[in-house]
Amino acid sequence: MAVDYVYREFGMKAGFIMAAVWLSVASAPLAAAQLYQWKDAQGRMVYSDQAPPPSIKNAQQKSFKGSFIEGGESYATLTAREKFPITLYASACGTPCDQARQLLTERGVPFNSKDPQASPEAQEELKKLTGQLRVPVLFVGKEKIDGFESTLWHAALDRAGYPKSALPGRKPAPANAAPPAPAPAAAP
């Protein structure tokens, strides 16, 4: 008797698991498809990619067109950006500003860049926020970090939930990359 009960329980769980797997595999191509919802004659809710029978009166048609995440940033980046937007105050200050931009780019962090040398508005903002005009300055949400120190910047980005690296294929080449060396001339 107990063996029969275990078998039925396992069979039901296996059936549910198989149905869930089948449903997820079968619904994968529906990312940009139509989905219909209605109640059948027994009052059960039915979801299908096929139109309901003509006898069904209150069917709803829903359209799915994919998600925002598929087209751009990861969910982690999107969430972090909404809670802790990044603003970088930097100018043509040389190595520290170049390294600051490179760190954010390599991590795939979307950031708002403001140049106090080029913009009087950015200069006024920076002076109001920090009391000085020294760059680079990073704001992760309301947290402020003066100067470039990679470990401090990484720690602040980690606390905010930003990914540690850009999505594959999304990392642009560093702006200060050296051009390739010319090939040696062939001897005659």
C-alpha positions as CSV (number, residue, x, y, z in Angstrom):
1,M,0.0,0.0,0.0
2,A,2.8,2.5,1.0
3,V,4.7,1.6,-2.2
4,D,1.6,2.3,-4.3
5,Y,1.2,5.7,-2.6
6,V,4.9,6.6,-3.1
7,Y,4.6,5.6,-6.8
8,R,1.5,7.7,-7.3
9,E,3.1,10.7,-5.5
10,F,6.3,10.3,-7.6
11,G,4.3,9.8,-10.7
12,M,2.2,13.0,-10.1
13,K,5.3,15.0,-9.3
14,A,7.1,13.7,-12.3
15,G,4.0,14.5,-14.4
16,F,4.0,18.1,-13.1
17,I,7.7,18.5,-13.8
18,M,7.4,17.1,-17.3
19,A,4.4,19.4,-18.0
20,A,6.3,22.4,-16.7
21,V,9.4,21.5,-18.8
22,W,7.1,21.0,-21.9
23,L,5.3,24.2,-21.3
24,S,8.6,26.2,-21.0
25,V,10.0,24.6,-24.1
26,A,6.8,25.0,-26.1
27,S,6.3,28.6,-25.0
28,A,9.8,29.8,-25.9
29,P,8.8,30.7,-29.5
30,L,5.9,32.6,-28.1
31,A,8.0,35.6,-27.2
32,A,6.5,37.6,-30.0
33,A,3.2,35.7,-30.4
34,Q,-0.4,36.0,-29.5
35,L,-1.8,34.3,-26.5
36,Y,-5.5,33.7,-25.8
37,Q,-7.2,33.3,-22.4
38,W,-10.7,32.1,-21.7
39,K,-12.8,29.8,-19.5
40,D,-13.9,26.5,-20.8
41,A,-17.3,24.9,-20.3
42,Q,-16.1,23.4,-16.9
43,G,-15.0,26.9,-15.7
44,R,-11.3,26.2,-16.0
45,M,-9.0,28.9,-17.2
46,V,-7.4,28.1,-20.6
47,Y,-4.3,29.7,-22.1
48,S,-3.4,28.9,-25.7
49,D,-1.6,30.2,-28.7
50,Q,-4.6,28.9,-30.7
51,A,-7.8,31.0,-31.0
52,P,-10.7,29.7,-28.8
53,P,-13.6,27.8,-30.3
54,P,-16.4,30.0,-31.7
55,S,-18.7,29.1,-28.8
56,I,-16.4,31.0,-26.3
57,K,-17.7,34.5,-25.8
58,N,-15.3,36.2,-23.3
59,A,-11.9,35.3,-24.7
60,Q,-9.1,37.8,-24.2
61,Q,-6.2,38.1,-26.7
62,K,-2.8,39.1,-25.3
63,S,0.2,40.1,-27.3
64,F,3.8,39.5,-26.2
65,K,6.6,41.3,-27.8
66,G,9.7,40.3,-25.8
67,S,11.3,42.1,-22.9
68,F,13.3,45.3,-22.5
69,I,16.2,43.2,-21.1
70,E,16.7,41.3,-24.3
71,G,17.4,44.5,-26.2
72,G,20.0,46.1,-23.9
73,E,21.3,46.0,-20.4
74,S,21.0,43.1,-17.9
75,Y,18.4,43.0,-15.2
76,A,21.0,43.6,-12.6
77,T,22.3,46.7,-14.4
78,L,18.7,48.0,-14.9
79,T,17.9,47.5,-11.3
80,A,21.1,49.1,-10.0
81,R,20.7,52.0,-12.5
82,E,17.2,52.8,-11.2
83,K,18.2,52.7,-7.5
84,F,21.8,54.1,-7.8
85,P,22.3,56.2,-11.0
86,I,25.9,56.9,-11.8
87,T,27.3,60.4,-12.5
88,L,30.9,60.9,-13.3
89,Y,32.4,64.4,-13.2
90,A,35.6,64.2,-15.3
91,S,37.4,66.3,-17.8
92,A,40.6,66.0,-19.8
93,C,42.6,65.6,-16.5
94,G,44.8,62.9,-17.9
95,T,45.3,59.4,-16.5
96,P,42.9,59.5,-13.5
97,C,39.9,60.7,-15.7
98,D,40.9,58.2,-18.4
99,Q,41.1,55.3,-15.9
100,A,37.8,56.4,-14.4
101,R,36.0,56.2,-17.7
102,Q,37.7,52.9,-18.6
103,L,36.6,51.3,-15.3
104,L,33.0,52.2,-15.8
105,T,33.1,51.1,-19.5
106,E,34.7,47.8,-18.7
107,R,32.1,47.0,-16.1
108,G,29.4,47.9,-18.6
109,V,28.0,50.6,-16.2
110,P,25.7,53.2,-17.8
111,F,26.8,56.6,-16.5
112,N,26.1,60.2,-17.0
113,S,29.3,62.1,-17.8
114,K,29.7,65.7,-16.9
115,D,32.7,67.8,-17.8
116,P,33.2,70.8,-15.5
117,Q,35.8,72.3,-17.9
118,A,33.5,72.3,-20.8
119,S,30.2,73.2,-19.1
120,P,29.6,76.1,-16.7
121,E,26.5,74.2,-15.4
122,A,28.5,71.1,-14.6
123,Q,31.2,73.3,-13.0
124,E,28.5,75.0,-10.8
125,E,26.9,71.6,-9.9
126,L,30.3,70.1,-8.9
127,K,31.2,73.1,-6.8
128,K,27.8,72.9,-5.0
129,L,28.0,69.1,-4.4
130,T,31.6,68.9,-3.4
131,G,32.8,72.4,-2.5
132,Q,35.6,72.1,-5.0
133,L,36.4,71.6,-8.7
134,R,38.8,68.7,-8.5
135,V,38.0,65.7,-10.8
136,P,37.3,62.8,-11.2
137,V,34.4,62.6,-8.8
138,L,32.0,59.6,-8.9
139,F,28.5,59.6,-7.6
140,V,26.8,56.2,-7.1
141,G,23.4,57.2,-6.1
142,K,24.1,59.7,-3.3
143,E,27.4,58.2,-2.4
144,K,30.3,60.4,-3.5
145,I,33.9,59.3,-4.1
146,D,36.5,62.0,-4.7
147,G,39.5,61.1,-6.9
148,F,40.1,57.8,-8.7
149,E,40.8,54.8,-6.6
150,S,39.8,51.6,-8.4
151,T,39.2,49.6,-5.2
152,L,36.9,52.2,-3.7
153,W,35.0,52.6,-7.0
154,H,34.6,48.8,-7.5
155,A,33.4,48.5,-3.9
156,A,30.8,51.3,-4.4
157,L,29.6,49.7,-7.7
158,D,29.4,46.3,-6.0
159,R,27.3,47.7,-3.1
160,A,24.9,49.2,-5.6
161,G,24.5,45.9,-7.4
162,Y,26.2,46.7,-10.7
163,P,27.6,43.6,-12.5
164,K,31.4,43.1,-12.3
165,S,31.8,43.1,-16.1
166,A,30.0,44.2,-19.3
167,L,27.7,41.8,-21.1
168,P,29.6,39.7,-23.7
169,G,30.1,41.6,-26.9
170,R,29.1,44.9,-25.3
171,K,32.5,46.0,-24.0
172,P,33.9,48.7,-26.2
173,A,37.7,49.0,-26.8
174,P,39.3,51.4,-24.3
175,A,39.5,54.9,-25.7
176,N,43.2,55.2,-24.9
177,A,44.3,51.9,-26.6
178,A,47.5,52.3,-28.4
179,P,47.3,51.9,-32.2
180,P,48.8,48.7,-33.6
181,A,52.5,48.9,-34.4
182,P,53.3,49.1,-38.2
183,A,54.5,45.9,-39.8
184,P,58.2,45.9,-40.6
185,A,59.1,46.7,-44.2
186,A,60.0,43.8,-46.3
187,A,63.7,43.6,-47.4
188,P,64.2,43.9,-51.3
